[in-house]
Amino acid sequence: MPQTAKTPAVHAVQIGALNKWYGTFHVLRDVSLTVPNGSRIVVCGPSGSGKSTLIRCLNGLEAYQQGTVTLGATRLGENARETTLARRQTGMVFQNFNLFPHLTVLSNCTLALRRVLGMARHEAESLARHHLEKVRIPEQANKYPAQLSGGQQQRVAIARALCMNPRLMLFDEPTSALDPEMIKEVLDVMTGLANEGMTMICVTHEMGFAREVADQVVFMDQGSIVEQASPSTFFTTPGHPRARSFLNTLLH
């Protein structure tokens, strides 16, 4: 009996020779990266190296001029409907929370569920409360963002993204706006998501998180990926001189 050919596994993200300019400034230079389903990628590098621009290109917040971005089986830009659906399956957590100050925590989490997905109020609120429980702040549901600490606000932002049932989570320096004592509570939530198998790309300088959680560390400099390695290799024997210099400065 002939064997049926297996369908190859679809990667969560495939980036091919991505280039982006701001005017004459070449911010991304031939960036290529494959992110398998379930993997956790930490992107690090000096300020201005293109890290945040790269992940913003993955969900359409930034336009790029050359190259390809494929989310799952959908190449962004080829089909407007499929591109929109693929972007809905990508959660984004920003540096500065981006919560609506005039809405309660619960309303921040249910807004897209009701307006974009057309979910009934009781269903949306039930789902939102589930994810607020997951990020360990269910008791904050009826408060406003200004009544919360920075760490709590960032956990609301994570819960809001999770409500859309994303296949991929993008984090853009999620702890950089937090006081030191609040960083751990956010990293603990992110570690929990990673342990559940969530595919993640995280721009961060939290090297302890990278050591513990990442499958791969991607180091960028001047718009290019100059090193990609496992955490054990990256933190002990980085191959590129720029990566060695970065680690020496950051860790010492």
VENVEN-V540126 format. One record per pair of residues at least 12 apart in sequence whose C-alpha atoms are under 10 Angstrom apart, sorted by the first residue. I is the first residue (numbers start at 1). J is the second residue. D is the distance in whole Angstrom. If there is no record, write none. Layout:
I:J:D, I:J:D
//
This chain:
9:36:9, 9:37:8, 9:72:10, 10:35:10, 10:36:8, 10:37:7, 10:71:9, 10:72:6, 10:73:7, 11:34:7, 11:35:6, 11:36:4, 11:37:5, 11:38:9, 11:39:10, 11:70:9, 11:71:8, 11:72:6, 11:73:8, 12:34:8, 12:35:6, 12:36:5, 12:37:5, 12:38:8, 12:39:9, 12:70:8, 12:71:6, 12:72:5, 12:73:8, 12:74:10, 12:167:8, 12:168:7, 12:199:7, 12:200:9, 13:33:8, 13:34:6, 13:35:5, 13:36:7, 13:37:8, 13:58:8, 13:69:7, 13:70:6, 13:71:5, 13:72:6, 13:73:9, 13:74:9, 13:75:10, 13:168:9, 13:199:10, 13:201:10, 14:32:8, 14:33:6, 14:34:5, 14:35:6, 14:36:9, 14:58:10, 14:68:8, 14:69:6, 14:70:5, 14:71:7, 14:72:8, 14:73:9, 14:74:10, 14:75:9, 15:30:9, 15:31:7, 15:32:5, 15:33:5, 15:34:6, 15:35:9, 15:54:10, 15:57:10, 15:58:9, 15:67:8, 15:68:6, 15:69:5, 15:70:6, 15:71:9, 15:75:10, 16:30:7, 16:31:7, 16:32:5, 16:33:7, 16:34:8, 16:66:9, 16:67:5, 16:68:5, 16:69:6, 16:70:8, 17:29:8, 17:30:4, 17:31:5, 17:32:5, 17:33:9, 17:66:7, 17:67:5, 17:68:7, 17:69:9, 18:30:5, 18:31:5, 18:32:6, 18:33:9, 18:54:9, 18:57:9, 18:64:7, 18:65:8, 18:66:6, 18:67:4, 18:68:6, 18:69:8, 18:224:10, 19:31:7, 19:32:10, 19:54:10, 19:63:10, 19:64:6, 19:65:6, 19:66:5, 19:67:6, 19:68:9, 19:223:9, 19:224:10, 20:50:9, 20:53:9, 20:54:9, 20:57:9, 20:62:9, 20:63:8, 20:64:5, 20:65:5, 20:66:7, 20:67:9, 20:223:9, 21:63:9, 21:64:7, 21:65:7, 21:66:9, 22:64:10, 22:65:10, 26:50:9, 26:222:9, 26:223:7, 27:48:8, 27:49:7, 27:50:6, 27:51:9, 27:53:8, 27:54:9, 27:64:10, 27:222:7, 27:223:5, 27:224:9, 28:49:8, 28:50:6, 28:51:9, 28:53:8, 28:54:7, 28:64:9, 28:65:10, 28:66:10, 28:220:10, 28:221:10, 28:222:8, 28:223:4, 28:224:6, 28:225:9, 29:50:9, 29:66:10, 29:67:10, 29:221:10, 29:222:8, 29:223:5, 29:224:5, 29:225:8, 30:66:8, 30:67:8, 30:223:8, 30:224:7, 30:225:9, 31:50:10, 31:54:9, 31:67:8, 31:68:10, 31:220:9, 31:223:8, 31:224:6, 31:225:6, 31:226:10, 32:67:9, 32:68:9, 32:69:9, 32:224:9, 32:225:8, 33:69:10, 33:218:9, 33:225:9, 33:228:9, 34:70:10, 35:71:10, 35:72:10, 35:168:10, 35:199:8, 35:200:9, 35:201:8, 35:216:9, 36:72:9, 36:199:8, 36:200:10, 37:72:9, 37:167:8, 37:168:9, 37:197:9, 37:198:8, 37:199:6, 37:200:9, 38:167:9, 38:168:9, 38:194:8, 38:195:10, 38:196:9, 38:197:5, 38:198:5, 38:199:4, 38:200:8, 38:215:10, 39:168:10, 39:194:8, 39:197:8, 39:198:7, 39:199:5, 39:200:6, 39:201:8, 39:213:10, 39:214:8, 39:215:6, 39:216:8, 40:168:10, 40:169:10, 40:194:7, 40:195:10, 40:197:9, 40:198:8, 40:199:6, 40:200:5, 40:201:6, 40:202:8, 40:210:9, 40:213:7, 40:214:5, 40:215:5, 40:216:7, 40:217:9, 41:170:10, 41:199:8, 41:200:6, 41:201:5, 41:202:6, 41:203:9, 41:210:8, 41:213:9, 41:214:6, 41:215:6, 41:216:5, 41:217:6, 41:218:7, 41:228:10, 41:230:10, 42:171:9, 42:200:8, 42:201:6, 42:202:5, 42:203:6, 42:204:7, 42:205:9, 42:206:9, 42:207:9, 42:209:9, 42:210:6, 42:211:9, 42:213:9, 42:214:6, 42:215:8, 42:216:7, 42:217:5, 42:218:6, 42:219:8, 42:228:10, 42:231:9, 43:55:9, 43:171:10, 43:172:9, 43:173:10, 43:201:7, 43:202:6, 43:203:5, 43:204:7, 43:205:9, 43:210:9, 43:214:10, 43:216:9, 43:217:6, 43:218:5, 43:219:6, 43:220:7, 43:225:9, 43:228:9, 44:173:10, 44:202:9, 44:203:6, 44:204:6, 44:205:6, 44:206:9, 44:207:9, 44:210:9, 44:217:7, 44:218:6, 44:219:5, 44:220:6, 44:221:9, 44:225:10, 44:243:10, 44:246:9, 45:203:9, 45:204:9, 45:205:8, 45:218:8, 45:219:5, 45:220:5, 45:221:6, 45:222:9, 45:223:10, 45:225:9, 45:226:10, 45:242:9, 45:243:8, 45:246:7, 45:247:9, 46:205:9, 46:219:9, 46:220:8, 46:221:7, 46:222:9, 46:242:10, 46:243:10, 46:246:7, 46:250:10, 47:220:10, 47:221:9, 47:222:9, 48:220:9, 48:221:8, 48:222:7, 48:223:8, 49:219:9, 49:220:6, 49:221:5, 49:222:5, 49:223:5, 49:224:7, 49:225:9, 50:220:7, 50:221:8, 50:222:7, 50:223:5, 50:224:8, 50:225:9, 51:172:8, 51:173:10, 51:202:9, 51:203:6, 51:204:9, 51:218:10, 51:219:9, 51:220:7, 51:221:9, 51:222:10, 51:223:8, 51:224:9, 51:225:9, 52:94:10, 52:170:10, 52:171:9, 52:172:6, 52:173:8, 52:202:9, 52:203:7, 52:204:10, 53:172:9, 53:223:9, 54:172:10, 54:203:10, 54:223:9, 55:92:9, 55:170:7, 55:171:8, 55:172:8, 55:201:8, 55:202:8, 55:203:8, 56:92:9, 56:94:10, 56:170:9, 56:171:10, 56:172:8, 57:69:8, 57:76:10, 58:70:8, 58:71:8, 58:76:9, 58:87:8, 58:90:9, 58:92:10, 58:170:9, 59:71:9, 59:76:9, 59:83:9, 59:84:9, 59:86:8, 59:87:5, 59:88:9, 59:89:9, 59:90:7, 59:91:9, 59:92:8, 59:170:9, 60:76:8, 60:77:9, 60:83:9, 60:84:9, 60:87:7, 70:83:9, 70:86:9, 71:83:9, 71:86:6, 71:87:8, 71:89:9, 71:90:9, 71:167:9, 71:168:9, 72:86:8, 72:89:10, 72:167:9, 72:168:10, 73:86:9, 74:86:7, 74:87:10, 86:166:9, 86:167:9, 86:168:10, 87:166:9, 87:167:10, 87:168:10, 88:116:9, 88:117:10, 88:161:10, 88:164:7, 88:165:9, 88:166:7, 88:167:9, 88:168:10, 89:161:10, 89:162:10, 89:164:7, 89:165:7, 89:166:4, 89:167:5, 89:168:7, 89:169:9, 90:161:8, 90:162:9, 90:164:8, 90:165:8, 90:166:5, 90:167:6, 90:168:5, 90:169:6, 90:170:7, 90:199:10, 90:200:10, 91:157:10, 91:158:8, 91:159:10, 91:160:9, 91:161:5, 91:162:7, 91:163:9, 91:164:7, 91:165:8, 91:166:6, 91:167:8, 91:168:6, 91:169:5, 91:170:6, 91:171:8, 91:200:9, 92:157:9, 92:158:8, 92:160:9, 92:161:6, 92:162:9, 92:166:9, 92:168:9, 92:169:6, 92:170:5, 92:171:6, 92:172:8, 92:174:10, 92:201:10, 92:202:10, 93:154:8, 93:155:9, 93:156:10, 93:157:6, 93:158:6, 93:159:10, 93:160:9, 93:161:7, 93:162:10, 93:169:8, 93:170:6, 93:171:5, 93:172:6, 93:173:8, 93:174:7, 93:202:9, 94:154:8, 94:157:8, 94:158:9, 94:170:8, 94:171:6, 94:172:5, 94:173:7, 94:174:6, 94:175:9, 94:176:10, 94:177:10, 95:154:8, 95:171:8, 95:172:6, 95:173:5, 95:174:5, 95:175:7, 95:176:6, 95:177:6, 95:178:9, 95:203:10, 95:204:10, 96:150:9, 96:153:9, 96:154:8, 96:157:9, 96:172:9, 96:173:9, 96:174:8, 96:175:9, 96:176:9, 96:177:6, 96:178:9, 97:145:10, 97:150:8, 97:151:10, 97:152:10, 97:153:6, 97:154:5, 97:155:9, 97:156:8, 97:157:6, 97:158:9, 97:174:8, 97:175:10, 97:177:9, 98:145:10, 98:153:9, 98:154:9, 98:157:8, 99:144:9, 99:145:7, 99:146:10, 99:153:8, 99:154:9, 99:156:8, 99:157:7, 99:160:9, 100:144:9, 100:145:8, 100:146:10, 101:144:7, 101:145:6, 101:146:7, 101:147:10, 102:144:7, 102:145:8, 102:146:9, 103:142:9, 103:143:9, 103:144:6, 103:145:8, 104:140:9, 104:141:7, 104:142:6, 104:143:5, 104:144:4, 104:145:7, 104:146:10, 104:147:10, 105:128:9, 105:129:10, 105:132:9, 105:137:10, 105:138:10, 105:140:7, 105:141:5, 105:142:6, 105:143:6, 105:144:6, 105:145:7, 105:147:10, 105:148:10, 105:153:9, 105:156:7, 105:157:9, 105:159:10, 105:160:9, 106:124:9, 106:125:7, 106:126:10, 106:128:7, 106:129:7, 106:132:9, 106:138:9, 106:140:8, 106:141:5, 106:142:6, 106:143:8, 106:144:9, 106:156:9, 106:159:10, 106:160:9, 107:121:10, 107:124:9, 107:125:8, 107:128:9, 107:141:8, 107:142:8, 107:143:10, 107:144:9, 107:160:10, 108:128:9, 108:141:9, 108:144:9, 108:145:9, 108:156:8, 108:157:8, 108:159:10, 108:160:7, 109:124:8, 109:125:8, 109:127:9, 109:128:6, 109:129:9, 109:131:9, 109:132:9, 109:141:9, 109:156:8, 109:157:8, 109:158:9, 109:159:7, 109:160:4, 109:161:8, 109:162:9, 109:163:7, 109:164:9, 110:122:10, 110:123:9, 110:124:5, 110:125:6, 110:126:9, 110:127:8, 110:128:6, 110:129:10, 110:160:7, 110:163:8, 110:164:9, 111:124:9, 111:125:10, 111:128:10, 111:160:9, 112:124:9, 112:160:9, 112:161:9, 112:163:9, 112:164:8, 113:125:9, 113:127:9, 113:128:9, 113:160:9, 113:163:7, 113:164:7, 116:164:10, 117:164:9, 124:163:8, 125:141:10, 125:163:10, 127:159:10, 127:162:10, 127:163:7, 127:164:9, 128:141:9, 128:156:10, 128:159:7, 128:160:7, 128:162:9, 128:163:6, 128:164:10, 129:141:7, 129:159:9, 129:163:9, 130:159:9, 130:162:10, 130:163:9, 131:155:10, 131:156:9, 131:158:9, 131:159:5, 131:160:8, 131:161:9, 131:162:7, 131:163:7, 132:155:8, 132:156:7, 132:157:10, 132:158:9, 132:159:6, 132:160:8, 132:162:9, 132:163:9, 133:159:9, 134:155:10, 134:158:10, 134:159:8, 134:162:10, 134:189:8, 134:192:9, 134:193:9, 135:152:9, 135:154:10, 135:155:6, 135:156:8, 135:157:10, 135:158:8, 135:159:7, 135:162:10, 135:185:9, 135:186:9, 135:188:9, 135:189:6, 135:190:9, 135:192:9, 135:193:9, 136:152:9, 136:155:8, 136:156:10, 136:159:10, 136:185:9, 136:189:8, 137:152:7, 137:153:10, 137:155:8, 137:156:8, 137:159:10, 138:156:10, 140:152:9, 140:153:10, 140:156:9, 141:156:9, 149:178:9, 149:179:10, 149:182:8, 150:175:9, 150:177:8, 150:178:6, 150:179:8, 150:182:7, 150:183:9, 150:186:10, 151:174:10, 151:175:8, 151:177:9, 151:178:7, 151:179:8, 151:180:10, 151:181:9, 151:182:5, 151:183:7, 151:184:9, 151:185:7, 151:186:6, 151:187:10, 152:182:8, 152:185:8, 152:186:8, 153:178:10, 153:186:10, 154:174:7, 154:175:8, 154:177:9, 154:178:9, 154:182:10, 154:183:10, 154:185:10, 154:186:7, 155:174:10, 155:185:8, 155:186:6, 155:187:10, 155:189:8, 155:190:9, 157:174:10, 158:171:9, 158:174:10, 158:186:9, 158:189:9, 158:190:9, 159:189:10, 162:193:10, 166:198:9, 166:199:9, 167:197:10, 167:198:7, 167:199:7, 167:200:9, 168:198:7, 168:199:5, 168:200:6, 168:201:8, 169:190:10, 169:193:9, 169:194:10, 169:198:7, 169:199:6, 169:200:5, 169:201:6, 169:202:8, 170:199:9, 170:200:6, 170:201:5, 170:202:6, 170:203:8, 171:190:9, 171:200:8, 171:201:6, 171:202:5, 171:203:6, 171:204:8, 172:201:9, 172:202:6, 172:203:5, 172:204:7, 173:202:7, 173:203:5, 173:204:5, 173:205:7, 173:206:9, 174:186:8, 174:187:9, 174:190:10, 174:202:8, 174:203:8, 174:204:7, 174:205:10, 174:206:10, 175:187:8, 175:203:10, 175:204:8, 175:205:9, 175:206:8, 176:204:8, 176:205:8, 176:206:9, 183:206:9, 184:209:10, 187:206:9, 187:208:10, 187:209:7, 187:213:10, 188:209:9, 190:202:10, 190:209:9, 190:213:9, 191:209:8, 191:212:8, 191:213:7, 191:214:10, 192:213:10, 194:213:7, 194:214:9, 195:213:8, 200:214:9, 201:214:9, 201:216:10, 201:217:10, 201:218:10, 202:214:9, 202:217:10, 202:218:10, 203:218:9, 205:250:8, 206:250:10, 207:231:9, 207:235:9, 207:247:9, 207:250:9, 207:251:8, 210:230:10, 210:231:7, 210:235:10, 211:230:9, 211:231:5, 211:232:7, 211:234:9, 211:235:8, 212:231:8, 212:232:10, 213:231:9, 214:230:8, 214:231:7, 214:232:10, 215:229:8, 215:230:6, 215:231:7, 215:232:10, 216:228:7, 216:229:5, 216:230:5, 216:231:6, 216:232:9, 216:233:10, 216:234:9, 217:229:6, 217:230:6, 217:231:6, 217:232:10, 217:233:9, 217:234:7, 217:235:9, 218:230:9, 218:231:10, 218:234:9, 218:243:10, 219:234:9, 219:238:10, 219:240:9, 219:242:9, 219:243:7, 219:246:9, 220:242:9, 220:243:9, 221:242:8, 221:243:9, 221:246:10, 226:239:9, 226:240:7, 226:241:10, 226:242:8, 226:243:8, 227:239:7, 227:240:7, 227:241:10, 227:242:9, 227:243:7, 228:240:10, 234:247:9, 235:247:8, 235:251:10
//
